[in-house]
Every structure is written in structure tokens, then in C-alpha cells.
Amino acid sequence: MIDYAKLKSDYPDTISLTKTAKLLKTTPKALENAAKNGRLPFVLELTTPGEKTYYKVITDRFIKYMQGSDLSTEVNEEVAKRIVGYVFKNLSKVFNDLEK
């Protein structure tokens, strides 16, 4: 069972695809394929100017999804603003983290 409070504490904004795959007992590639096909409403897709694509899991949306919430109509502007702010403030760190 996933401890959502600890997950939120350890990963307040985003979770790597690798970590998420471990939590779900699957592979990062399986999650990446599902994200490419639009089946994971909790995944953020980032593409670099060089056309390399990275995926990050939005912690709040992942937790809600795992708890059975319908994310198809939900937009969490506060989370989106925090993530965009984090990306722009830490751009080089973000891309280094994404490759993990």
C-alpha cells in the first residue's frame, strides 16, 4: 500500500517516472507509453528545444488518481503554477533530474 502522506512529503510537486513505476510495480517504459497515448492524466510531458521528451508525475494528481478521483475535468491551477515556477527557476536542475 502506498503511504500518500509520505509520498506528498517526499515529493511535494513532482515524482520521477522511475519512482512512480516502482510504486506501481511496472516499468518506466510502460508508463511512458501510456502517457504518450494520453492514458495518464497525472503525467506532465516536457519537450526540450532539441525535441527530447521527458515525463514527470504531478504528485497531487497522482494521489487523487490513485484514490479514485476523476481528473478528466479537474484543473489545479495552483499546482500548475508551482510546477511552472519550479521549472523556470531550476531549468538545468530539472533536466538533470528528468534524466534520472
N, C-alpha and C positions, 0 to 999 in steps of 0.2 A: 504494500500500500504506500502511496506517495504522501509524504508529510508536506502538505501545501503551505503551511505557515513557515516551515524551514526553507522550502523552496523559494518563497517570496522574500524571505530574509536574505538568503544567499544570492539570489538573482532578482533584484528589485525591478529591473527594466526588461532585460532580455536573457535568454538562455541559448547556449550554442546548440546547433543541430545534433552534434555528437552527444552532448549531455542529455538532450531530450530523447534521443534514440535509446540511450541506456535506460532511462526511466521507463520507456515504453517497450523495452526488450525487443528492439528491432534494429535496423541499420540506418546510419545517416543517409545512405543512398536511397533507401526505401522512402524515407521522409522527404528527401529532395524530390524524388519522382512524384510523390503525392502533392507536394507544394507546387511543382511545375504545372500539374493538372488542375490546380485550384481546389484541391480537396482538404486543405488545411487552413482554416480561417484564422489561425493564430500565428502564421508564419509571415515574416516580413522579408521580402525579396529586395536585395540591393545589387545594382549592377554598376560596376566601375566604368569610367570613361573608356577603358580598354576592353570593355564588353565582358569582363569576368563577373559572374554572378555569385553572390553569397546569400545565405539564408540565416535569419535569426528568428528565434521564437519569442514572441511577446509574452512575457510572464503572466500578466493579468489575464490575457485572452486564453492562454493555455490552461490555466487553472479553471477558469469559467467553463471552457470546453470540456475538460475532464470531469467537471462536476455536473455536466448535462445542460448548461445554458445554451440558448440559441444565439449564436453570434452573427447570424446572417443579416440581422437588422441593427445590430449594435455598433455604434461608433464611439470610441472612447477618446475624445479629443485631448484630455489631459495626458493620457499615456502616450498618444501620438506626439504631442508637443515635447514631452520629456525625452522620447527616443530621438526625435529630430534634433533637439538641442544637444543631446549627448553625442550624436553622430558628428555634428558640425564642430563641437568643442574638442572632440577627441578623434578626428578623422584618421590619423595614422594609426592610433591605437586600435580603433575599431577594425580596420582592415587587417591588422596583425592578429587581433582576437578572432576574426572571422575565419582565418585560415587554420585555426586550432581544431 
